[in-house]
Amino acid sequence: MARTRFEWSIWILLAALLGTGWIVVSRSPVTESRGITLTEAPIVGHLAPTFTLPTTTGESVALASYFGETAETGQPVVLNFWATWCGPCRIEMPHFQDASLRYKGKVAILGVNQGESVQTITAYAESIGITYPLLVDADNQVNLTYNVNNLPTTVFIDRQGIVREVVIGTMSKGVLEDRIERLLREQ
């Protein structure tokens, strides 16, 4: 018995409806995946995810403590995600050191290490003369929150905590200073 075109159309429509229904019923919530709570990565124009991490000297640094209610208050922040084993990170870290001295008191430069020990971070920082705060993200939670998949990654945040730019890859001294100057001009 041959089926008519109309019958085939009905069968295809029924399969499409059943398939769509199955997808809607069986999907898992977006906020959870395999027991891990997902948070939104930084998006340019939105608030930066806040965190508190220890420095290599044991002090706590809360990202939110740098931000103000208005553009006149607060301090811009440059978050640089890095690791000692990362060759491109090693190339750009002296630029961040120079910028931390040049813009001291105007812009906070924070290095967020990717899961290494305090001893490893401290030994490396001392060997190349890094004095800006290096934060210890031992369990990589901040790296995960910021969706850092490549090192180095640098996030530029304005005085009110709004992400202004995310740069993946090595930055030259000139590019870093240009981005910092942009942050300082924004009111």
Long-range contacts (C-beta under 8 A, 24 or more apart in sequence): 39-145, 41-145, 41-146, 41-147, 42-146, 42-147, 42-155, 42-163, 42-166, 43-163, 44-163, 44-164, 44-165, 44-166, 45-162, 45-163, 46-162, 46-163, 47-161, 47-162, 47-163, 48-77, 48-79, 48-155, 48-157, 48-161, 48-162, 48-163, 49-145, 49-146, 50-161, 51-141, 51-142, 51-145, 53-112, 53-135, 53-136, 53-137, 53-142, 54-135, 54-136, 55-133, 55-134, 55-135, 55-136, 56-118, 56-121, 56-122, 56-125, 56-134, 56-136, 59-133, 61-110, 61-133, 61-135, 63-110, 63-157, 63-161, 64-161, 66-108, 66-157, 66-161, 67-157, 67-159, 67-160, 67-161, 68-159, 68-160, 69-160, 70-159, 70-160, 71-158, 71-159, 71-160, 71-186, 71-187, 72-159, 72-187, 73-159, 74-158, 74-159, 74-160, 74-161, 75-106, 75-107, 75-108, 75-159, 76-106, 76-107, 76-108, 76-156, 76-157, 76-158, 76-159, 76-180, 76-183, 76-184, 76-186, 77-107, 77-108, 77-109, 77-110, 77-156, 77-157, 78-107, 78-108, 78-109, 78-110, 78-154, 78-155, 78-156, 78-157, 78-176, 78-179, 78-180, 78-183, 79-110, 79-112, 79-146, 79-154, 79-155, 79-157, 80-109, 80-110, 80-111, 80-112, 80-152, 80-153, 80-154, 81-112, 81-114, 81-143, 81-146, 81-148, 81-151, 81-152, 81-153, 81-154, 81-155, 82-111, 82-112, 82-113, 82-114, 82-151, 82-152, 83-113, 83-114, 83-115, 83-116, 83-151, 84-113, 84-116, 84-120, 84-121, 84-124, 86-114, 86-151, 86-152, 88-151, 88-152, 88-169, 88-170, 89-151, 89-152, 89-170, 90-128, 91-170, 92-152, 92-170, 92-171, 92-172, 92-176, 93-128, 93-130, 94-128, 95-171, 95-172, 95-173, 95-176, 96-130, 96-132, 96-176, 97-128, 97-129, 97-130, 97-131, 97-132, 98-173, 99-173, 99-176, 99-177, 99-180, 100-131, 100-132, 101-131, 102-177, 103-180, 103-184, 106-184, 107-180, 107-183, 107-184, 108-133, 109-133, 110-134, 110-135, 111-135, 112-137, 112-142, 112-143, 112-146, 113-137, 114-140, 114-143, 114-148, 114-151, 115-139, 115-140, 115-143, 154-179, 156-180, 156-182, 156-183, 157-183, 158-183, 158-186, 159-183, 159-186
